[in-house]
Amino acid sequence: MQKYDVVLIEGLEIRTVIGIYDWEREIRQTVRLDIEMDWDISKAGKTDDIADTLDYKAVSKRLIDYVENASFGLIEALAEHCAQIILQEFSVPRVRLKMSKPGAVRGSENVAVRIERER
């Protein structure tokens, strides 16, 4: 298996419609994404050219646009769709994604799922 470097996006907070209860379907809540994307950054390290690396700003903007306009019941489903966007649209060979829903359970700071997908 080829070894890759990792490009990270941490703590990306996006407001969306997420939840299974009626009241959750009427409001927007925050989800937080922590993303690790395998990528060979050696060429960009030599050239200092954005064209030679994974554009994490483009990834972030695409996910923000998607999640803001999405409506899911489960963070599991939203996480799966986000992972597929990264794999398919940005040609990332493997992604590890943690999707958190802060305050979803009384008494807890956060609930989350972590998935790993590859092409």
C-alpha positions in Angstrom: 0.0 0.0 0.0 1.3 3.4 -0.9 2.1 5.7 2.0 0.6 9.2 2.0 0.9 12.4 3.9 -2.2 13.7 5.6 -4.1 17.0 4.9 -6.3 18.0 7.9 -9.3 20.2 8.3 -10.2 20.4 12.0 -13.2 21.9 13.7 -15.1 22.9 10.6 -18.5 24.0 12.1 -21.6 24.2 9.9 -25.2 24.9 10.7 -27.7 22.5 9.1 -31.0 20.6 9.7 -30.1 17.4 11.5 -32.1 15.2 13.8 -34.9 12.8 14.1 -37.3 14.7 16.3 -40.0 17.1 14.9 -38.5 20.1 16.7 -35.1 19.3 15.2 -36.5 19.4 11.7 -37.6 23.1 12.3 -34.3 24.5 13.4 -30.6 24.6 12.3 -28.0 22.9 14.5 -24.2 22.9 14.4 -22.3 19.9 13.3 -18.5 19.9 13.6 -16.2 18.0 11.1 -12.7 16.9 11.7 -11.3 15.5 8.4 -8.0 13.7 7.6 -7.3 13.2 3.9 -4.5 11.0 2.6 -2.5 13.0 0.0 1.0 13.1 -1.4 2.2 16.6 -0.6 5.8 16.1 -1.6 5.5 17.9 -5.0 3.8 20.9 -3.4 6.5 20.9 -0.8 9.1 21.3 -3.5 7.2 23.7 -5.8 5.3 25.8 -3.3 2.4 25.8 -5.8 -1.3 25.4 -4.8 -1.9 23.5 -8.1 0.4 20.7 -6.8 -1.6 19.9 -3.6 -5.0 19.2 -2.2 -6.9 22.5 -2.0 -8.3 22.3 1.5 -10.1 25.6 1.1 -12.0 24.1 -1.9 -12.8 21.0 0.1 -14.1 23.1 3.0 -16.2 25.4 0.7 -17.8 22.4 -1.0 -18.7 20.7 2.3 -20.0 23.9 3.8 -22.3 24.4 0.7 -23.5 20.8 0.8 -24.1 20.5 4.6 -25.8 23.9 4.9 -28.3 22.8 2.3 -28.7 19.2 3.5 -31.4 17.8 5.7 -30.6 14.5 7.4 -32.0 12.6 10.4 -28.7 11.0 11.4 -25.1 12.2 11.6 -24.1 8.8 10.3 -25.8 9.5 7.0 -24.5 13.0 6.7 -21.0 11.8 7.5 -21.2 9.1 4.8 -22.3 11.6 2.1 -19.5 14.1 3.1 -16.9 11.3 2.8 -18.2 10.3 -0.6 -18.0 14.0 -1.8 -14.3 14.1 -0.7 -13.4 10.8 -2.3 -15.2 11.4 -5.6 -14.8 15.1 -6.3 -11.3 15.6 -5.0 -9.8 12.2 -5.8 -8.6 11.7 -2.3 -7.6 8.0 -1.9 -8.7 7.7 1.7 -10.6 9.9 4.1 -11.1 9.7 7.9 -14.0 11.9 9.0 -15.3 12.6 12.5 -18.8 14.3 12.5 -19.8 15.7 15.9 -23.1 17.1 17.0 -22.4 19.2 20.1 -24.9 19.2 22.9 -27.0 16.3 21.3 -27.2 14.5 24.6 -27.9 16.2 27.9 -24.9 16.1 30.2 -22.4 15.4 27.4 -20.3 17.9 25.5 -20.6 16.1 22.3 -21.7 13.0 20.4 -19.9 11.9 17.2 -19.2 9.2 14.7 -15.9 8.5 13.0 -15.7 6.8 9.7 -12.9 5.8 7.3 -13.5 5.3 3.6 -11.3 4.8 0.6 -11.6 4.7 -3.2 
